[in-house]
Amino acid sequence: MKPLKKLAGQTVVYGMGTIVPRLLNYLLLTPFYTRIFLEGQYGVLTELYAYVAFLLVLLTYGMETSYFRFAQSEKNKDSVFTTALSSLFVTSALFILLALMFSAEIAALIRYPSHPEYIIYFAIIVGADAFASIPFARLRQQNKAFRFAWIKVFNVATNIFFNFFFLLFCPWFLKDNPESILNVIYSADIGIGYAFISILIASLLTLLILLPDIFKIKYSFDPSLLKRMLAYAYPLLLLGLFGMVNEVSDKVLFKFLISVPENVINRDNYILSQLGIYGANYRLAVLMTLFIQMFRYAAEPFFFSHAREENAKRLYASVMKYFIIFCLLIFLLVTLYIDIFKYFIGPDFRSGLAIVPIVLMANLLLGIFYNLSV
């Protein structure tokens, strides 16, 4: 039971860096967005966040788990870190460069031809977050859970602060002070774009905080090690992509598959409105998602550290049992008290509550899959 208690303790600490920040997002930004944005505007958020989730898996290409694997087995752990970091730096930089060059074409492809700036914002966000994934993985590998947690909390707190600053404070202040210097940084025409700018600022500041952890390591690049790491990471990339297709493809494909009633005048607005309603209700299943994520942060290094023990299989089975029990408790909590949870989204979005139990169960099954795939 001692390893299980240790895992439970680490899960709680990592939860401070995953569940607390995302709960803040959930408790503050979701009610905020679904009350200041129209359903169609929230639909834009829902779709673009889905692209970000998919691209993050693609741009990290399994290197986080590969780093754990080789940091455990290689003598020179610093070389493993800098080699993985170099690989992600190159791919992230290339991704950002290509997105900047073809932002207009990409925006037109996903049906936002008048907003190529969205592509630029998200390219930098995804590139920065992908690069930062290895320093975060190193903190987990070194069991520096508290530093990991406070940086994650800082990231989300910064995002929330700038959301309220741009979308609430600036319009309120400029209404009575139209000549204020705030006009230099605020334009009402940007609108929903400020939600993306807030994430961008938070991602860049987070990367800035992680720079000391990067520069204090003596740099070395091992091409043969990188080949082995990529060979290990490749199947994980495929699994991650398949898992992410299961998680976000619904939001990406939604506007291509939905049937639009014949009496609808503005087809695009109707589609985005329905996507916004779907996305808001999908977020009511966030408790399950958050528990699975904080469990994974603690479980991956835990599984690798106990992989060579004689009773490893029995230990993993016990972990799975308690994992399923907690997930089922979350399922029952949200499903039975849906009449309370519905108040976390605006009144105009509550017509989609029927999907919540389905999403909860799907996330539970996905969590089981993640456990079995490590």
N, C-alpha and C positions, 0 to 999 in steps of 0.2 A: 504493500500500500504506500510505502514511502515515495517511490517514483511517481505514483499517481497524485500524491499530495503536492509534490514539487511541481508537476505539470499544472495542477489546479492553481497553485500560487502564481506561476508564470502566466497562466491564462488571464488571471485577474489583473496582473500588472500590465501585460500587453493590452488588455482591455482598456486600460486608462489611455493608451495611445491610439486605440482604434474605435472602441465602442463609445467612449466619452466624446471625442471630437465629432464622430458621425451622429451621435445622439443630439449634440448641439446643433448640427446641421439640420437634423430631422425636426427637432423641437422648435427651432427658430426660423430656418430658411424655408422649409416646406410650407408651414402656415403663412409665412410672409409672402412667398412667391404666389401661392394659390389665392391670395387676397389682393395683391397689387397688379398681377398679370392676368390677362384674359386667358381662356383655355388654349387658344391658338398660340399665344406667346409661350405658355408653359410647354406646349407641344414642341416648340423649337428647342427649348432647353432639354427636354426629354430625349429628342433624337440626337442632338449633338453630344450629349453626355454618353450616349450609347456608342457613338463612334470613338470617343475618347477611351472608354473601357476596352474596346476591341483593340485599338491601336497600342495601348499600354502593354497588353499581352504580347502583341506582335513585336514591339520594340524592346521588350525585356527578354524575349525569346528563351525563357526558361533559365536564364543565367543566375537568378536568385537561388533557386534550389541547387543548381550546379555548383554555385559558390559554396553552399553549405556542404555539399558532398566532398569537394576537393579541399576545402579548408579543414575538414575532419581528417583526411587521409594524407595530405601533403605536409612535409616538414616546414617548408617556407610558406607560411600562411599569408605573409605580406605580398609575395609574388602572385598568389592566387587572387588576392584582392585587386592589385594594380592591373593584372592582366585582364580580369573581367571588366574592370572600370574602363580600361582603354578601349576594349571592344564596344562597350555601350556608348562611350563618348563619340567614337567614329560614326556608328550607326545613327545615333540621335542627331548629330550635327548634319549628316547627309539628309536625314528626314526633314529637318527644319529648313535646310537650304532648298530642297525640292518643293516643299510646301510654299515657301516664299516666291519661288519662280513661277509656280503654276496655281497660285491661289485663286485667280479668276476662273480658270478652267475647272478646278475642283469644286468651287462654289456653284458653278452652273450645273455640274454633274449631279450634285445632291439637292438641286432645286433651290438654291439660295443665290441666284446670280447677282443680286444687288448688294450682297454682303460678303465680299471676299475677305474683309477684315476678320470675320469669324474664323476663317481657315488659318489666318496668321496667328490669331490669339491661341487657338487650340494646338497648332503645331508646336509653338514654343512651350506651352503647358505640358504637352505629352513628352516632348524631348527632354525637358528639365526633370520631369517626374521619373522618366525611364532611367536617366543617368543617376538620379538620386537613389534609385532602388538598391544599388549595391552598397553604398554607405549605410543605408538603413539595414540591409541584410547583415553587414558586418557588426553593427550594434547588437542585433539579435544573436549572432553567432558568438559574440563575446559576453552574452547575457547582461548587456547594459540596458536593461529593460526600462529603467527610469529615464535615461537620456532619450531613448527611442520615444517614450511616451510623451515627454514634455515638448519635443520637437513636433510631433504629430498634433498635439493640442495647439501649439503655436500656429501651425499651418492653418488649421480650421478656424481658430479664433481670428486670425488675420483676414481670412476670407469673409467671415461673418461681419467683421468690423467694416470692411470696405463695401460690402453689400448694403449695409444700413447707411453708411456714409453717402454713397452715390445715389441710392434709390429712395432713401427716406429723408436724410438730413439736407442734402443739397437742394432738392425741389422745395422743401419746406422753408429753408433759409432764404433762397433766392426769390421766393414769392414776395417777401417783404423787403428784400434788399437786392433789387435787380441789377444794381451797379457793382455788386460785390466782386472781389478778386476771384471768387469761386468760379466765375464764368470762364476763367482760363482753363480749368480742368473739367468743367461740367458742361454738357450739352444735352438738352432733353431729347434731341434727335437720336442719340445713341441708344437710349432706352434699355432694352434687354441686354445690349452689349456690355453694360456695366457689370452684369452678373459674371460674364466671362473675364472681364478685366480684373475683377476682384480675385478670381482664381489664379490668374496670371501673376498678379502681385504676390499672392501667398506662396506660389510655387517658387518664384525667383528668390524671395526672402528665405524660404526654407533651404534652398540650395546654398545660399550664402552662409547660413548657419553651419551647414555640413562641410564647408570647405576646409576648416581646420582639421577635421577628421581625415580628409583626403590628403592634404599637403604634409601632414606629419609622418606619412609613410614613405619610406625610401622606394622610389619608383624602379620597377623592373618589369620587363615584358618577356614572356616565355611563349613563343609561337607554338611549340609542341604541346605545352600545357593548354593553350587556347583551343587547339584542335580537339584534345580530349574533353575539354569542358563543353565545347560545342556539340560533340558527338553525344555526350550525356544529356545536354539540354534539348537537342532536337526533338526527341519523343515527347518531352515535357511541353515544348512549344505546341506540338500538334494537339496534345491533350488540353492545353490551356485554350487554344483556339476553338476546339470543339466545345469545351465548357462555356466559353464566352459566346459562341454562336447560340448555345442553348439559353444563355442569360440575357443577351442584348439584341439578338437578331430580330426578335419580335418588334422592337422599337424602330429598328432600321427599315424593316420591310413593311411596317404598318401602312404607310401611305401608298405603297404600291399594291397592297392586297385588299384594302378596305373597300366595301361597296358604298357608293355615294347615292343617296336617294335622288330621283329624277327632279324633284321640286327644289333642290338646293341650287341657289344662284351662284354663290362663291364656293366652288369645289375645293380649292386649296385651303381656304380658311376652315371649311368644315372638317377636312382631314386632319389638320393640325389641332383643331379643337378636340376631336375625338382622341387623338394621340396624347394631348395634354391631360385629359380625363383619365385615360389608361395609365399614363406615367405617374400621376398623383396617387392613384389607388395602389399601384405597384409598390410605391414607397411605404405603404402601410405595413408591408411585410419586412420592413427594415430590421426589426428586432432579430429575426431569424438570420438574416444576412450578416448582421453585426456579430452575433455569437459565433457563427461559423468562421468569420474572418479572424476574430481575436483568438479562436481556438487554433486555427491554422498557423498563426504567427508563433504560438507557443509550441505547437505539436511538431512542426517540421524539424527544428533542431533537437527536440526531445526524441523523436523516432530515430534519427541518425545516431544520437549518442548512446542509445540502448540497442542498436541493431545487432551487435555481436554477443549479446547476453544469451544465456541458455533459455531463459523463460521469455524471450522477446515476443513470441507469438501469443502467449497467454496474456502478457502485458498489453499488447495491441488490442486483443479481444476485449479486455476490460475497459480500455479507453473507448473503444467503439460503443460498448454497452452504455456507458454513462453519457457519451455524446448524444446518442439517440434519445435517451431519457430526457435530457435537457431540451433537445429540439422539440420533442413532443409536448413538453410543458409549455414552451413558447407558442406552439401551434394552437393549443387549447386556450391559452390566455388571450391571444389576439382574436381568435375566432369567436369565442364565447362573449367577449366584451367589445365586439366590433362597434356597437352603438356608442361606446366611449371613444374608441380610437378614431372614429370618423371625423371628430372635431379637429383633428390635426390638419385637415385639408379644408379648403373653402367650400361653402355650400354649393357652388356651381359645379363642383368636381365629384360630388358624392353619388352620382348615378352609376358609377362603375364599381361599387363596393363588392359586387358578387365575385369578382376575380380574386379577391384577397386570399381566401382559403386555398385556392388552386395554386397561387404563387408561393404561399407558405410551404405547402407540401412539396412543390417542385424544388424549392431551396433546400429542404430537408434531404431529399434524395440526392441532390447535387453535393451536399456536404458529406454524405456517406461515400459518394464517388471520390471526392477529394481525399478522404482518409485512406481509401483503398489504393489510391494511385501513388502515394508517397513511397 
